[in-house]
């Protein structure tokens, strides 16, 4: 394996000159840079990033801690983080917690030991413990997708959830539905709770405030969507419409309805939070509230990089992006 001394010898310069060219520090003439770069290419020299990081106290590595990498929404988030970080010369380590606080703590301890430069965190629960642990180590952190309790000093980039849910349920009410079941994620997760808040607002505004038996909490998974739908169908009168609080719940709910012999939207209407990527569906079907996942990830990564560079505002920021309602076949037509 070639060393910096081999490169220096091939280029006819001192090792310190090779270091300057690699690190873009100090002055080197155009001719010198070209000779060093040619020698690096010829010898296939790979700079020792570990040694450089020990000198600079930087690893040029960010971590993205997600709750479910199999969810297309978070896959898009991961791509946005990776693209933005790569453009800035950073690599990204991905961790998947499966909505487990235990797994989250385990990953964070490893990441902090490895001295990543910064962490982008989708918390398993909307509680401050993980954020405080990261901050105690002096590592910059930005929370993605979810709220934190008041007085938690941390940057947050998320999307609007209450309004999106409100608009989806208001659409169903406008089509004549009153028995609308909401299938949400875990309690103590802000996205799950906010989407129920939006649901309640729309129902209460329409004079339909007695909805306790129509609210179901579970997990943001297909299995949970399937199970919650089966439970909702046992209630009398049966729901005439379902609001699935994310795309995976929606897929599970649709399967449960099909297994029960119910047709969407002829027998029961459906709406869902989060869309499915065009490469996964040939015929978009769900009426959805769409979150700008890539843009959210990009803004969060840019904010984290600004913190690392000392260019972000001293006060923590909360950036809230809007959602877009897309009406398709699953919500059906107005009821007679």
N, C-alpha and C positions, 0 to 999 in steps of 0.2 A: 504494500500500500504506500503510495507516494506521500511524502511529508512536505511541510512548508519549505524545508531546506532544499529538497529536490526541485521544487518549483523555482526557488530563487536561483539555484545553480543553472537550470535550463534557461531562465530568462536573463541571466547575467546581472542580477541585482542582489541586494541584501535581503534577508528574511523579513526585516522590518518594513521594507518597501512592499513586499508581497502582502503583508498584513494590512498596510494602508490601503492598497487597492481593494482587497477583499471587504474591508470594513468601511470603505469610502471615507477615510479619515486622512487628514494631512494632504499635502500637495504631491501629485505625481504627474509627470508630463504625459501627453497623449501617447507618445511612442512607448513610454515605460508601461503604461496601463495595457496597451495592446500586446506587448511582449509577455507581460505577466498573465493576461487572460488567455493568450495562446498556449502558454506553458501549462496552465491549469487544465485546459481542454485536452492537450496532448497526453498529459499524465493522469487524467481523470481524477484529479485531486479533489477530495471532499474536505472542506474546512471543519475543524473540530468545534462544533457548536457548543459542546459541554464546557470546553475550556473558555470559550468566549462568554458563555453565560455566567461562569464563575467570576470573570473579571467585571462584567457589566451588571451582575445581579439580576439579569433578565434571562428568561428562557424562550422568549418569543412564542409562548404557548398560552392559549386560552382554553378554558374548559366550558362545555355546554352540558348542563345537567338537566335532562328531560324526564318527564313522567311516563311517556309511552312512545317510543320511537316508531312503533308500527302504525301509529295514527298518521294518516296523510297530512294532517294539519302540522304536526310536529316534524314530519319529514321535510316539509317546505320551510319550516323555521330553521331546521338544521342546515339546509342548503343556503338560506340567506345569511346565517352566521358564518358559514365556511367561506362563501364567496367574499364577503366583506372583510373577514380576517385575512384571507389569503392575499387580497389586494394590498393590505397593509404589511405584508411580510410575516404574518403569524400563522401558526398551525393550530388546529382545534382538536381537543380530546373530547369524545362524546361519551356520556354516561346515561344509562337508562335505569330509573328507579322503580318503575311499575307502581307509581303512586304510594311507595312505601317510605315512611319516615326513617325506618331503620336502614334501608338501603341507601337513602339519601345521606344520612350521617356517615355511613361507611365510606361512600365515594368521596365525600368532602374531606374526610380525614386523609385519605390517600392523595387527593389532589393538592391539598395544602402541604403535605410532606414533600411532594414532588415540586413544590414551589412554582406552580403555574402563575402566570402574571396577573390573570384576572379570571373571574368566574361569571358566567351567565346562568342564572338559576331559575328553573320553573319549579317552585316549591311543591312538594307532595301535599302539604297542608299550608293554608294561609296564616301561618304563625311565624314569629320572628326568630325562633331559636337558631335555625341554620344560618340566617343572615348575620346574627350577632356573633356566631362562631367564626364565620369568615372574616368579619370586620376586626375581631380581636387579633387575628394573625396579620393584620395590615394589608390584606389582599382586597383590591377593588372588586365590587360585585354589583351586578345589575340584575334585578328581578324581571323576568319575562312572563307575560300572559296573566299574571295574577296580582291581586291587591295584597297589601300588608296592613296590619293593624295601624291605627293612628299613632303618630310619634315614633314610628320605625324609620330611622334615618337611612334610607337606601333609595337609589335610583330605580324607577319602575317604568317599563314600557309595556303597555297592554292595549287591548281593544275594549270598546264600549260593549258591555254585556246586557245591562238592564234595558237600554233602549232597543237593542236588537230583538230581545225576547218579547218586549212589549209590542213591537211592530208585527212580529210573527203571529202572536196570539190575537192581536187586534184584527189582523187579516182574517183569521178563522172565525172570529165573532161576527165580522162583517159578512161572512158567507152563511151566517145563520146558525153557527154552532154555539152551544151553551155547555154541554158536557165535554169539556176539553181536559184530558189528562196530560200532565207534564211528567216526563221521565228524566230525572236529573242525575248528576254525578254525586260524589261523596259530600256529606256535610263537612264543614270546616275548610272547604275549598271555595274560594271567592267566585270562580266562574260558575260553579254549580248553584251557589246561593243567589248570585245576582240574576241568573236566568229565571229562577223561581220568583224573585222580586219583580222582574219585568212581567212575568206571567200574572202574578197577583194584581199588579197595577192595572193591567188591561181588563182582567176579570172584574175587579172591583168597580172600575169606571163604567162597566156595562151592567152593574147591578148584580153581579154574580160572585158575591164575596164568600159564599159557603162552599169552599173548594178543598177543604182539608183532606177529604177522601180521594181527591183527584191528584194529589201531589206525592210523587214517589222519588226517594233518593236511593242511589245505588253506586255504581262505578261507571266511569266513562269507557265502557267496553261493549262489544257485541253481546256477550253472554248476559251482561246486566240488562241490556236493552230487551233481550228476548225474555228474560225472567220477569222483569217489571211489566212488560206488556201482558204476559200471561196472567199476572196478578190483577192488572187493571181491568182485564176482560171479565173478571169474576164479580165486579161491582155492578149493582143494578141501581138506576139504568146504566147500561154500558156507555162508555165514552163514544161520541160520534166523531171525535178528532183527537189526535195525539201530537203533542209537541215534544220532540226528542231533543235533549239539551246538547248533544253533539252528534257528529256523523256516525260514529261507531254504534252508539245507542240506537240511532235511526236505522242502521242496517239490521241490527238484531231485532228491533221492533217490527220491521217489515217482514222478516222471516217468521216471527211469531204470528203475525196477522195472516200470512199465507197459510201457515200450518193450521190455523183456526178456521180456514175457509173464507176469510174476509178479503175483499178486493179493495185496493187503494187506487183511486179515491172513491169508487162507486159506493162501497159499504162503509168506509171510514176514511177520513181525511188525515193527512200527515204533513207536518213541517219539521224542519231540523235546523240546528245550529251547525255551521261549518259545511262547506261544499266538499265534493270529491274531485280529485284532479281529472282533467279531461282524458288522460291516458289510462284511467282505470274504469271509465264508464263510456260506452259508445252512445248512450242515449240519456242525457241528464234528466232526472225525474223529480228529485226532491225540490220543493220550495224551501229556500234556505236563507239564513242570515250569514253572509260571507265576511270573514275577517281577513284583513290584508296581512297574512302570515309572513310573507317574505319581507314586506316593508317593515313590519314590527321587528323582525329579526335584524334587519339592516340597521335600523335606528338604534336598537339596543347595543349592537356591536360597536357602532360608531361612538355611542356615549361611553362605553367601557374603554375604548381606545383613547378617547379624549381624557378620561380620568387618568389613564396610565401616562399620558403625555403632559399632564398638569394643565390641560387647556379647557376643562369643563368648569362650569360655574361652581362656586364653593357650596352653594345650597343644593341639596339633592333635588332631582327633577322627577315628575311623574308625567309621562307622555301617554295620552289616551287617543287612540286612533278610532275612526268611525267604522261601523259595519254597513254592509249593503244588502238590501232585501232583493232576492231574485225569485220571482213567482214562476213556478212550473206546474206540471200536471198533478203532483201529489196532493195539493191543497184542494183540488176539484173546483166545481162550480157552486154557485149560490144554491142553498137548499130551498125547496118550495115551502 
